[in-house]
Every structure is written in C-alpha cells, then in structure tokens.
Amino acid sequence: MSWIKGPLTAFDLETTGTDVEADRIVTAAVVIVYPDERLPDVRTWLLDPGAAIPEEAAAIHGISTEHARKHGEPAASAIEEITSAVGEVLDSGTPLVVMNARYDLSLLDRECRRYGIAPLAERLRGRVSPVIDPLVLDKHVERYRKGKRNLRALCAHYGVQLDDAHNAVADAVAAARAARRMGEKHSALAELALPDLHDLQVRAAAEQAASLQKYLRRTSNPEATVEPSWPVIPYVR
C-alpha cells in the first residue's frame, strides 16, 4: 500500500528564532493525520525554553516569555518527551512529515545535546528516517515553479486549508495534508517505498543546497555556503 493511503504523523516546532545551534523550542506538536475525515490525533507541548522569547518570534507564534515561564513545562523534561514521541514514530517505520525537516529536527537534536538527552540519531541507530519533507519534495518535483515555497504557499498550490499558520498543530496537519496531495499529484512519489522516498530526499536536498550555493556565490556572496545535509545537520563539537 502506498504511503499516501495510510496515516501520516506530522511534527512541528515553534521556536525562539531560526538558528538551530542557539535557539530554543517554545511549542511542539506530534499529530497523526488520517487519509479520511477523522479528526487528527494531537499531542502538544508548551515549554519554558529557559531563555527570553524575542518579540519578533512572539509576534509570529503568539507565545510571550511571560506566558511560557508561567505555563510552560521545564525544557529538559519536555524535550525528553518530544524526542521519545518522535523516536517511537520513526522506530515503528511510520513516516514522519516535517516541513523543512533540516530545521526542526536539527533544532531538536541540539536541544537534546544541551540537556544531556539522547538525540534521535542515537535512539535510531544513526538513521533518522523515514522522513517526508514537503519543502524538499516540492522543490524536487516542481523545480521550475516560480514563487514562494513556504508552508502557506505550498498549501495554496496543493489545495490544502491552513487557517492558523505558526500554530504547531495547524502547521503539522497542513504539512501532512500537503505531502499527501503531493503524492496524489505526482504518482512517482506515491509509488516509492518509504526507504527509497527518504533516500531520494537526501539526494534532492543536497542538490538543492548546491544549486542555491552556486547562485549565492554568483550573485551576492562569493564565499556563501549552504548546508547540504538532510534531515539533520550533523552536530560539530
């Protein structure tokens, strides 16, 4: 059975910023999204990230430093729960949908290391898979389409409703539905076994990074580098 016919589990984070090496998790969601009309199964976390949430980030996801400190779970215990939940999904062979997985999964990895928690790579014997990344897949199958490639743009392109962008649950559900629609539209993706689909994305992400790096070096920064690794940026001590 094709992966588009079964449940998809999606993962999303809202954070203090965009630097995977320094920023922190504020909210997280792990959501099972079914192919029929059943409501998704949702598990969520609100963390006290242990650092101030910049106003720019709070304006996007709606969580202030004060709210997180008052209502959030201590970061270390929440990160252990989140990592365990994500690890159980992947260890079962269920595909994990993550929009821009290189960011969310790398940030989760760094949070684990910050608190001395075993990261996904250790729990999964070095291979964080199978992951489905709508961003990487969309760039692969529709390479020359003009316009933005963020989640809102992908939802508009593939006919998926996104009502509450930058809410971790809403973003996770939308990412899973966009991935499913992508598979329905591009049958070559739907026909791939999950290990093969994962490996395709490893290659595609590296090719996309090389293309962007070449463009940046030609147009703006001769020394620009773009990380090719996917779905997790390797940790450098």
C-alpha positions in Angstrom: 0.0 0.0 0.0 1.3 3.4 -0.9 2.2 5.8 2.0 -0.4 8.2 0.8 -3.2 5.7 1.7 -2.3 5.4 5.4 -2.0 7.7 8.4 0.8 10.2 8.4 2.4 11.5 11.6 3.5 15.1 11.4 5.9 17.1 13.6 6.2 20.8 14.0 8.0 23.3 16.3 7.6 26.9 17.1 10.8 28.4 18.5 12.7 31.5 19.8 14.3 32.1 16.4 15.9 30.5 13.3 19.4 29.4 14.5 19.4 25.7 15.1 22.6 26.0 17.1 21.4 28.6 19.6 17.6 28.9 19.6 15.1 27.1 21.7 11.8 25.2 21.4 8.7 27.0 22.6 5.9 24.7 21.4 5.8 21.3 19.7 3.2 19.1 18.2 3.1 15.5 17.1 -0.1 14.8 15.1 -1.5 11.7 13.4 -3.3 12.8 10.3 -5.6 10.2 8.7 -6.5 9.9 5.0 -10.2 10.0 5.7 -12.3 12.6 7.5 -11.4 11.5 11.0 -10.0 14.3 13.3 -6.3 14.2 13.8 -4.8 12.7 17.0 -2.9 15.5 18.6 -0.1 15.7 21.3 1.3 19.1 22.2 3.9 20.7 24.5 4.4 24.2 25.7 7.9 24.8 27.1 9.6 27.3 29.3 12.6 27.5 26.9 15.0 28.7 29.5 15.7 31.9 27.5 13.8 35.0 26.6 11.5 34.8 23.6 12.3 37.7 21.3 9.4 40.0 20.5 9.8 39.1 16.8 9.3 35.4 17.5 6.4 36.0 19.9 4.7 38.1 17.2 4.7 35.1 14.9 3.6 32.3 17.2 1.9 34.3 19.9 3.8 32.9 22.9 5.5 35.5 25.1 8.3 34.9 27.6 6.0 35.6 30.5 3.4 33.1 29.2 6.0 30.4 28.6 7.5 30.9 32.0 4.2 30.7 33.8 2.6 27.9 31.9 5.4 26.0 30.2 6.9 22.7 31.2 10.6 22.7 32.1 12.5 22.4 28.9 14.5 19.3 29.8 11.6 17.1 30.6 9.5 18.3 27.7 12.4 17.7 25.2 12.8 14.1 26.5 9.0 13.6 26.0 9.1 15.1 22.5 12.1 13.2 21.4 10.7 9.9 22.7 7.4 10.6 20.9 9.2 11.3 17.6 11.5 8.4 18.0 8.7 6.0 18.6 7.1 7.1 15.3 10.2 6.6 13.3 11.2 3.4 15.0 7.8 1.9 14.0 8.5 2.7 10.4 5.7 5.2 10.2 6.6 8.2 8.0 7.2 11.5 9.9 6.2 14.6 7.9 8.2 17.6 8.8 8.1 20.8 6.7 11.7 22.0 6.4 12.9 19.0 8.4 16.5 20.2 8.3 15.5 23.0 10.7 13.1 21.3 13.1 14.9 18.0 13.5 18.3 19.7 13.8 17.0 22.1 16.5 15.5 19.2 18.4 18.9 17.4 18.2 20.7 20.5 19.6 18.2 20.8 22.4 18.8 17.2 23.3 22.5 17.7 23.5 22.0 20.9 25.5 20.3 18.9 28.3 22.3 15.7 28.1 19.3 13.8 26.5 19.9 11.1 23.9 19.1 12.6 20.5 17.1 10.8 17.8 20.2 9.6 15.9 21.4 7.7 19.0 18.0 6.2 19.6 17.5 5.2 16.0 20.9 3.6 15.4 22.2 6.6 13.4 19.4 6.8 10.8 16.6 9.4 11.4 14.1 8.0 8.9 11.6 7.7 7.2 11.0 11.4 7.0 8.8 13.2 4.4 9.6 16.9 3.9 7.1 18.7 1.7 9.6 21.5 1.1 12.3 19.2 -0.4 9.8 17.2 -2.3 8.1 20.2 -3.8 11.4 21.6 -5.0 12.2 18.3 -6.5 9.0 17.6 -8.4 8.3 21.2 -9.5 11.7 22.6 -9.7 10.9 25.5 -12.0 7.7 26.8 -10.5 8.1 30.4 -9.5 7.1 31.9 -6.2 7.4 31.2 -2.6 7.9 27.7 -1.2 6.8 28.2 2.5 4.0 26.2 4.0 1.3 28.7 3.2 2.4 28.8 -0.4 2.5 25.0 -0.6 -0.9 24.7 0.9 -2.3 27.2 -1.6 -0.7 25.4 -4.5 -1.9 21.9 -3.4 -5.3 23.0 -2.3 -4.8 22.5 1.5 -6.5 24.6 4.1 -4.3 26.4 6.6 -6.2 28.6 9.0 -3.9 29.2 11.9 -0.3 29.4 10.5 2.5 29.3 13.0 0.4 27.3 15.4 2.4 24.0 15.7 -0.7 21.8 15.4 -2.2 23.6 12.4 1.2 23.7 10.7 1.7 20.0 11.3 -1.7 19.0 10.0 -1.3 21.2 6.9 2.2 19.8 6.2 0.8 16.2 6.3 -2.1 17.0 4.0 0.2 18.9 1.6 2.5 15.8 1.5 -0.4 13.6 0.7 -1.7 15.8 -2.0 1.8 16.0 -3.5 1.8 12.2 -3.6 -1.6 12.1 -5.3 -0.5 14.7 -7.9 2.9 13.1 -8.5 2.4 9.4 -8.7 6.1 8.6 -9.0 6.4 9.8 -5.3 3.4 7.7 -4.2 4.9 4.6 -5.8 8.1 4.8 -3.9 8.7 2.6 -0.8 9.4 4.8 2.2 13.2 4.0 2.4 13.5 4.9 -1.2 11.5 8.1 -0.8 13.7 9.1 2.2 16.9 8.4 0.2 15.5 10.4 -2.8 15.1 13.4 -0.4 18.7 13.1 0.9 19.9 13.4 -2.7 17.4 16.1 -3.6 18.2 18.2 -0.6 21.9 18.1 -1.4 21.3 19.0 -5.0 19.1 21.9 -4.0 21.7 23.2 -1.5 24.4 23.0 -4.1 22.2 24.9 -6.6 21.4 27.6 -4.1 25.1 27.9 -3.0 26.1 28.3 -6.6 23.5 31.0 -7.1 24.5 32.9 -4.0 28.2 32.8 -4.9 27.4 34.1 -8.4 25.1 36.9 -7.3 25.8 38.2 -3.8 28.4 36.3 -1.7 31.4 34.6 -3.3 32.0 32.6 -0.1 28.4 31.6 0.6 27.9 28.1 1.9 24.6 26.2 2.1 24.2 23.1 4.3 23.6 20.0 2.2 22.7 17.5 5.0 19.2 16.4 5.5 17.1 15.7 7.6 19.5 16.5 10.4 22.5 18.8 10.2 25.5 17.0 11.7 26.5 18.1 15.2 30.0 19.5 15.4 31.5 19.7 18.9 
